[in-house]
Amino acid sequence: MKNALKEIWARGEPVLNGWCSIGSPFSAEIMSLQGFDSLTIDGQHGALDYSHALPMLQAMKGSGKTLLARVPWREPGVIMKYLDAGAMGIICPMINNAAEAAEFVSYLRYPPLGQRSFGPTRASFAYGGYNVTEANAEIMALAMIETADGVKNLDEIAATPGLDGLYVGPADLTLGVTNGRLGPGFDREEPEMIEVLQQIARAAKNNGIHAALHCGSPEYTIRGMDWGYDMFTVGGDARFIAAAGSATVSRFRELTGTGGTKGEKGAY
């Protein structure tokens, strides 16, 4: 059960991650065939739960991509269940200090490196030759930095043994470090937010781990690479559907000179 992301990083290349928020094996399968390096099932804010996530992991397995999951919280039962279902890495929200980071990491590692319970019900079939040693070495732990406390304790979080990377959620990060003064959103342009984003990337690099950034556009990833980020999520299934649908409707209205149904976005 080798983690292909490590091979990409070994070549000095950035990772492009796809985001799955729709609880559908079919849409997940489509996403997995679009050329992303990895796919993340969003168990926190996505319109899905574990009963959706399991068949989504099954549908995406044939793509050969690295499959990850963002869990709702730092809760051991949920984390271990996603891993048993076949996730090769976990993104955990709202990590505020080193103690929380260490606790999170411990849920992903079997003893003696952690306290994960053994029972890889599907993972043992999904990954031939599944064993504890490989699982401990290949499964990734990504801690989300998105609060004022997380930024304050950034260096000690990044130094947590067994942590593979820091993942930035710009919306919560902006709300947290500005105490709500600036609203949520991606691709931040404010100097104070750029400084924080650069600080997070530096902390990751200084501790020999990876830095991931959630972006709203491919263009912003270039800036992120300059800062030291080496993993990027650009949009996701729900946004892709909305963007493509909106563009098609707008073009149709433009070409036909029609106004659309009353109440439709952009009409009346």
N, C-alpha and C positions, 0 to 999 in steps of 0.2 A: 504493500500500500504506500507507494511513493507519492509525495506531494509535488505535483508538477510546477507549482509556483516557485519552489526553491530552485528548480532548474532554470527558470526564466530569470530570476534574480542573479543566479550564478553567471549568466551571460551578460549581466549588466543592463538588462532591459526592464522597463516598467511593466507592471501587471495591470490589465484592464478587467475590471470586475463588473458583471451584470447584476442587476437588482430585481428580485422577484417579489412583488407585493400582492399579486393576485393569486388567490388560493385555487389554482387550476393546474393539473398535470400537463394539459395540452399547451397552455401558454408558457409554462416552464420549459417544456420540451422545445418549443419554438425559440425561446430565448437562448437555450443551450446550444442551438445550431447556428448562432449568428456570429461566431468567431471570438467571443469573450474568452479570456484566460481562465476566469473563475465565475461562478454564479453564487449569489447569496440569497437565501430565503429569509425574508423579513418577518420573523416571528414576534417582533415588538410592535411595529406600527402597520404591518401588512394586514390585508383583509383575509386572514387565514389563521388556522391553529394547527396542532400536531397532526390531526386527522387529514389535513390538506398537505402538510409538509412531507409526510412519509411517501405518498404516491408521487409527489413532485420530485423527490430525490430519486425515486425509481425511474421516473420518466427521463431525467437528465443524465443518468448514469452512463448510457450508451454514447454520450458525446465525448467522454474521456476528459471532461473539464474538472477542475477542482471545485468541489461543492462545499459551500460554507453556509452558516446560519447565524442570523442575529437573534439572540434570545430576548425575551421580554425583560429579564432582570437577572441579577446575580443569584440565581436560585439553583442549587445543585441538582435537584431532580429533573428539572427541565433541560439543563445543560447536558446531563448524562444521557437523557432520552434522545436528544437530537444526535448525539455522537453514536449511540447504539443504532440509530436509524441510518447512519452512514455519512453524516457530515464530517468533513475533514478539517474543519476549523470552526471556531466560535467567535463571534463579535459580541462583546458584552457592553451594554450601555452604562453610563453614569458611574465610571470608576473615579473615585475621589481621592484615594490615598494608597500608600504602599500596602497596607493591611488588606484592603479590599482587592487590590490587584493580586496579591499572593493567594488570597482565598479563591478568587476566580481561577487562577492557574491550577490550583490544587484539584479542582473539580474535573479538569481535563486530563490529568495524569494518574496512571495507576501507581500503587505503591512500588518502590519506596519514594517516588517523586511527587506523589499526591495522594488523593483519597477517592479516586474514581472507583465506582463499583463495577465489577466485571459482569457483563451480560450483553455482549455486542450482537443482539438478536439478528438484525439485518446486516450490520457491518461485516460480520464474519462471512457472509455469503457474497456481499458486494465486493469485498477485497480478499481475493484468494490468499491463503497463507497468513491470515490475520493473526497477529501475536502482540503481546503486551509491549515488548521492547520497541517494535516498529511504530505502534500506535503512539507511544510516548514521544518518539522522535519526530514523527511526521505530522501529527495533528497540531494545528496552529491556534494560539491564543492571542486575540486582538482586543485590547482594552480601549474603549471609547473615551476620549478626552473631550468633554463637552460641558464642564461646569467650572465655576470660579475656583473651587477647591481643587479640582483636577489640575488646573493650570498652576495653582500655587504649589502643589505637591508633585509637579511634573517630573522632576529629576528622579525622585525616589520611586515613582511609579515605573518610569522607564528602566530603572535598575533592577526591577523585580526578576529574580531567577525564573526561567521558564517562559517568560513573556516573549512573544514573537514580534509584536508590533503595537503601534498606537494608531487608532482609527479616529479621524476627526469628523464629527457631525457638526457642520458649520451653523446650522439653525440653533440648536441648543447651546452651542459654544458661544454664539453671539449674544443670545439672551442672558447666559450666565455671567460672562465677563463684563457686560455693560449693564447688568442689573435691569434688563428689559428696556434700556434706553434706545437701543437699536433693535429693530424687528428681526425675525428669523429670515433666512434666505441663504442661497448658495453664492459662490463666486464673489466673495466679499472684496470690496475696493477700499474700505476705510483703512487709513494708515494704522490705526490701533489694532484692527483685526488682522491685518497682514503681519504685523509684528508678532502677534500671538501665534499665528499659523507658522511663521518661520521659527519661533521658539520651540514649538512642538516637534518640528522636523529635526531641529538641532539636537534636542534631547534624545530622540530616537537614534540618530546617527552616532552620537557620543556614547551610546550604550550598545551599539552593534545590533540594533533591531530595526524593523521596517516601519515606515510611516505611510498611512493610507489617508486619502482625502476624498470626500464626497463632493462632486462637482456638478454644475449645471450645464457645462458645455465642454467640448473637447479642447477648445482654445485655452481654457483656464488650466488644464492639466500641464500645459507647457510651463506656465508660471510655477505650478507646484513642483515640477521636476527641477526647476532652477533652485527652489528652496530646499530640496532634498527628499521630497516624497517619491516613493517608488511603487505605489499602488493607487489606482484611481477607480472610483465608481462615477459614471457619467449617465445620469438619468436612470430609468428603469421601465419595466413593462407598462405600468399605468400611464406614465408620462409619455412614453413612446406612442401608445394608442391615442391618447388625447392630442398629441402634436400632429400625428399623421391624419387623424380624422378632421381636426380643425383646418389643416392646410388644404385638404381635399374639398371640404365644404366651402371655404373661402374662395378657392379657385373656381369652383362651379358657379358660385354667386357672381363672381367677377365676369365670367364668360357669358353667363345667361342673363345677367342684369335682373335676377330675381331676388326677392327679399327674404324668402323662407317662411317657416311657420311662426305664427305669433308666439312670443316667449322664447324663441330660439336665441342663443347667444349671437349678438350682432344684428339682430333683426328688431326693429321698432325701438 
